Amino acid sequence: MTDSCEVLVVGAGLAGLQCARELQAAGRDVQVWEAADDIGGRIRTEQMDGFLVDRGFQVLNPAYPAVRRWVDVGALELQPFGAGLGVRRDDGLAVLAHPLREPQLIARTLGSGIAKPGDAAALLRWAAPAFIRSWGHSFDAGDRDVTLRQALDDARLTGELRRVVGQFFAGVLLEDDGSTSNDFARLLLRTFALGVPGMPRLGMQALPRQLAASLATPVRTGTRVESVRSEGGSMLVRASGAELRAEQVVVATDPASAEPLARGNHSAGGPAMKGVLTHWFAAAEPPSRLNLLCVDARERPAGPLVNTAVVSNAAPGYAPAGRHLVQTSALLRPGRPVPGDDEVRRHAADIYGTDATGWELVARHEVPDALPAQPPPLRPARPAEVTPGVFVCGDHRSTASIQGALESGHQAAQAVLRPDFR
Ligand SMILES: Cc1cc2nc3c(=O)[nH]c(=O)nc-3n(C[C@H](O)[C@H](O)[C@H](O)COP(=O)(O)OP(=O)(O)OC[C@H]3O[C@@H](n4cnc5c(N)ncnc54)[C@H](O)[C@@H]3O)c2cc1C
């Protein structure tokens, strides 16, 4: 039998959920169909041996404008990281921390000597526009946006501080060739300066769960949509074992699935995706007391990691009492071997200056399609309606982030509700 509703949202990641709840709040009869066995899309949390592990290390920044607007951050009980970085140098692990937010680390920060006056001035030259341009600023396609690498070169940021900035952004943007839009990198920097990222008490998936909780009709999971086509004045949607008629369809899938569903274009593959490998290790003792993300900023890093953190220092609820959880992240590069478990463990041990042979592997997540590439120029808003009655949203339509996914879901809902909306 063919079911029916006013709007079908395909995909229960952040974008689809945000879109669905706005449509529902406006009185639309909405259903959400999701291919996977649970909601959340790229944000999933698993319980393993008493540990909470997210499918790939990620954090929520409460300063994202979309998070401030649509998420009840208080209810998530965010457990913040410290505002700074642990920096592995030739002589051990140094600290570079925000002097006002982490006053207890001022002496260690100054003592490290990482921020030499010339380099600090170059960093400020590069960063200053981040505090003028906000996420609300409208970006003109083809304006002066360049790659992050180009912008750092132009600011003459060199030496150790350049390597620290490079490693930090490699872990955030999931690339280390500096090919990402500089405007996007600066927006992220602005967000890091305004808010301190953290992890919800119940894991990152608590975020999509909160969005889904307000939906009147529960998400139908395990339902992969196979085709969407216009027929007899409405949209006919076919999925595994189900069929539905809707007046409008919002395709809120991952980028690779969006084009074939929305436009029937099976040859378009979507934007290039960047991948990450996360290992989660259980340790009897924390390898460091620092509540900071740590990077290897030596001229020749001792291994493949772009960052590591003792997650349970920030989020004690991620580990059972008396145990500690360490995450390590390495980039996945197309055509290159995936870093091995021993290589990863050795590099983490080297960064912390500890022996990691006793660490137990709790989980290993290989996420090849973690983030869409975001080259310049930054175009954070694209029209949501791609063919009559079919709308597309997701981070690939906005910015490659939680902010972008939520904002894009909002844009799609507005486009459905107000046909003149652009
Ligand atoms: C490891 C990792 C680390 C990250 N770190 C951060 C971070 O620290 N900060 C940050 O801001 N962002 C981070 N991100 C990015 C952020 O998680 C994503 O931008 C965001 O979750 C994307 O949401 P989305 O709704 O656009 O897409 P998705 O989450 O991909 O949701 C799409 C949904 O559509 C479903 N679907 C696909 N095809 C079909 C079909 N045919 N029928 C039905 N359903 C379908 C999928 O199963 C999925 O649930 C990270 C991502 C990863 C993976």
The ligand as a Tripos MOL2 file, in Angstrom:
@<TRIPOS>MOLECULE
LIG
   53    58     1     0     0
SMALL
NO_CHARGES

@<TRIPOS>ATOM
      1 C1         34.8010   11.6310   12.2950 C.3       1 LIG1
      2 C2         34.1070   12.9510   12.1040 C.ar      1 LIG1
      3 C3         34.5170   14.0480   12.8380 C.ar      1 LIG1
      4 C4         33.8450   15.2590   12.7030 C.ar      1 LIG1
      5 N1         34.2060   16.2860   13.5040 N.ar      1 LIG1
      6 C5         33.4540   17.4100   13.5030 C.ar      1 LIG1
      7 C6         33.6840   18.4300   14.4740 C.ar      1 LIG1
      8 O1         34.4970   18.2710   15.3820 O.2       1 LIG1
      9 N2         32.9510   19.5660   14.3750 N.ar      1 LIG1
     10 C7         32.0100   19.7480   13.4050 C.ar      1 LIG1
     11 O2         31.3720   20.8090   13.3500 O.2       1 LIG1
     12 N3         31.7510   18.7780   12.4890 N.ar      1 LIG1
     13 C8         32.4330   17.6240   12.5360 C.ar      1 LIG1
     14 N4         32.1470   16.6150   11.6550 N.ar      1 LIG1
     15 C9         31.1600   16.8630   10.6030 C.3       1 LIG1
     16 C10        29.7070   16.7050   11.0580 C.3       1 LIG1
     17 O3         29.5410   15.5200   11.8100 O.3       1 LIG1
     18 C11        28.8510   16.6490    9.7880 C.3       1 LIG1
     19 O4         29.0730   17.8660    9.0790 O.3       1 LIG1
     20 C12        27.3600   16.4990   10.0310 C.3       1 LIG1
     21 O5         27.0670   15.4960   10.9650 O.3       1 LIG1
     22 C13        26.6900   16.1690    8.6910 C.3       1 LIG1
     23 O6         25.2890   16.0490    8.8730 O.3       1 LIG1
     24 P1         24.3470   15.8610    7.6110 P.3       1 LIG1
     25 O7         22.9540   15.7780    8.1170 O.co2     1 LIG1
     26 O8         24.6540   16.9030    6.5980 O.co2     1 LIG1
     27 O9         24.7770   14.4870    6.9120 O.3       1 LIG1
     28 P2         24.8420   12.9920    7.4600 P.3       1 LIG1
     29 O10        25.1790   12.9970    8.9000 O.co2     1 LIG1
     30 O11        25.7390   12.2670    6.5250 O.co2     1 LIG1
     31 O12        23.3630   12.4430    7.3340 O.3       1 LIG1
     32 C14        22.8480   11.8960    6.1500 C.3       1 LIG1
     33 C15        21.9010   10.7500    6.5020 C.3       1 LIG1
     34 O13        21.2600   10.2820    5.3060 O.3       1 LIG1
     35 C16        21.1600    8.8910    5.3850 C.3       1 LIG1
     36 N5         20.9670    8.3560    4.0220 N.ar      1 LIG1
     37 C17        21.8730    8.3070    3.0040 C.ar      1 LIG1
     38 N6         21.3190    7.7670    1.9000 N.ar      1 LIG1
     39 C18        20.0330    7.4670    2.2290 C.ar      1 LIG1
     40 C19        18.9460    6.8950    1.4980 C.ar      1 LIG1
     41 N7         19.0690    6.5500    0.2200 N.pl3     1 LIG1
     42 N8         17.7510    6.7180    2.1290 N.ar      1 LIG1
     43 C20        17.5970    7.0930    3.4460 C.ar      1 LIG1
     44 N9         18.6040    7.6460    4.1740 N.ar      1 LIG1
     45 C21        19.8010    7.8380    3.5700 C.ar      1 LIG1
     46 C22        22.4600    8.4610    6.0200 C.3       1 LIG1
     47 O14        22.3780    7.1450    6.5570 O.3       1 LIG1
     48 C23        22.6170    9.5360    7.0830 C.3       1 LIG1
     49 O15        22.0000    9.1640    8.2980 O.3       1 LIG1
     50 C24        32.7890   15.3890   11.7610 C.ar      1 LIG1
     51 C25        32.3860   14.2940   11.0170 C.ar      1 LIG1
     52 C26        33.0080   13.0770   11.2070 C.ar      1 LIG1
     53 C27        32.4930   11.8770   10.4610 C.3       1 LIG1
@<TRIPOS>BOND
     1     1     2 1
     2     2     3 ar
     3     2    52 ar
     4     3     4 ar
     5     4     5 ar
     6     4    50 ar
     7     5     6 ar
     8     6     7 ar
     9     6    13 1
    10     7     8 2
    11     7     9 ar
    12     9    10 ar
    13    10    11 2
    14    10    12 ar
    15    12    13 ar
    16    13    14 ar
    17    14    15 1
    18    14    50 ar
    19    15    16 1
    20    16    17 1
    21    16    18 1
    22    18    19 1
    23    18    20 1
    24    20    21 1
    25    20    22 1
    26    22    23 1
    27    23    24 1
    28    24    25 2
    29    24    26 1
    30    24    27 1
    31    27    28 1
    32    28    29 2
    33    28    30 1
    34    28    31 1
    35    31    32 1
    36    32    33 1
    37    33    34 1
    38    33    48 1
    39    34    35 1
    40    35    36 1
    41    35    46 1
    42    36    37 ar
    43    36    45 ar
    44    37    38 ar
    45    38    39 ar
    46    39    40 ar
    47    39    45 ar
    48    40    41 1
    49    40    42 ar
    50    42    43 ar
    51    43    44 ar
    52    44    45 ar
    53    46    47 1
    54    46    48 1
    55    48    49 1
    56    50    51 ar
    57    51    52 ar
    58    52    53 1
@<TRIPOS>SUBSTRUCTURE
     1 LIG1         1 GROUP 0 **** ****
